[in-house]
Amino acid sequence: MILRELETYMELDLFKNKIILLFGPRQVGKTTIIHSLLNKIDKNYLFLNGDESDVQESLSNTNSSQLRLLFGKHKLIFIDEAQRIPNIGLTLKIIADILKDVQVIASGSSALEIADKTQETLTGRKFEFQLFPLSFKEMVNHHGLLEEKRNLEHRLIYGYYPEVVTNPTDAQKIVKLISNSYLYKDILMLDNLKKPAILQKILKALALQVGSEVSFTEISRLVGAEYHTVEKYIDLLEKTFVVFILPAFSGNERTEIRKGKKIYFYDNGVRNAIIGNFSPVRQRTDIGALWENFLIAERMKNNFEEVLNRRYFWRTTQQQEIDYIEENAGKLKAFEFKWNANKKVNFSKTFLRAYPETVTEVVNSSNYLSFIGVE
């Protein structure tokens, strides 16, 4: 089994009188990581599947006495697909407040489904974790640096979903199945969305604009939908861990773009499935976008602790740009991404004059390991 780094962080937060919530898209291994964790701690745990009707009935509109009977002597409880259970937020609150000797771990396939149901009731009573597709670092730990470096171009095309990684010969078929399964079916069910064709068009527009600034107004024109519809669908895609947004950085310069945004995919394979392009790296005209998406997504995956890094891109009205910026305690780091290790890069003089203390770095195909947390 490929060990997930998140498991260590979750283990550290067990039995601290908090409910543990694990979010993440389908097929990333949430159930696997929780079973692994609980087997390590105590094999005598109780597993409850929120898809089952009797579990839904037992965990909704209940009280502490009924919960005690349900749990019996078990002190570790795993509730999978917790968002399927009516009033799950109130049930988890009862456990946190009254059944203090019981540790519950609840999982859900989207922040939208479960977080909205537990936000108010579990204030101050929960630890939240997010599980993403496998990372370069986790695969290095699994089979070594040399092997994973050899697989880099394959990862850029097919991504890091566990089933894709463990079945490389069927990678294209599997990533297409994953994309169609949760990008369309599950997302549309979440908010009773009635226009899958528009969602598909929005996804394709976002996939083709990776690395470029995104305009909701332009997308609404391209796909033939109203602005608020585009905004709603993209918000839903973000809450279901399909994409994430990188806002524009702005200090004091008048020419800086202040309200811009870039949108990236958590997984390169999903992005490529959406546009239907699985051509190898050497045949790609979008290798720059693939490389940028890969690097920023890997950086996101490694952020297990709540580090105070704020993430941005930077651009001026004169089209000067910095690919990626991190801010921590007022200190800036600026990064430019280039697949070609021999390509010369000059950072914007306008940016460096405005922020002279900034640390700069070019990340390319020969020096990327430290950026993604391997060295």
Secondary structure, DSSP 4 states (H G I P E B T S, - for coil): -PPPTHHHHHHHTTTSS-EEEEE--TTS-HHHHHHHHHHHH-S--EEEETTSHHHHHHHSS--HHHHHHHHTT--EEEEETGGGSTTHHHHHHHHHHT-TT-EEEEEES-HHHHHHHHTTTTTTSEEEEE--S--HHHHHHHH-HHHHHHTHHHHHHH---HHHHH-GGGHHHHHHHHIIIIIIIIHHHHTT---HHHHHHHHHHHHHTTTSB--HHHHHHHHT--HHHHHHHHHHHHHTTSEEEEEBP-SS-TTB-SS-EEEEES-HHHHHHHHT----GGG-S-HHHHHHHHHHHHHHHT--S----EEEEEEBTT--EEEEEEEETTEEEEEEEES-TT------HHHHHHSTT-EEEEEETTT-TTTTT--
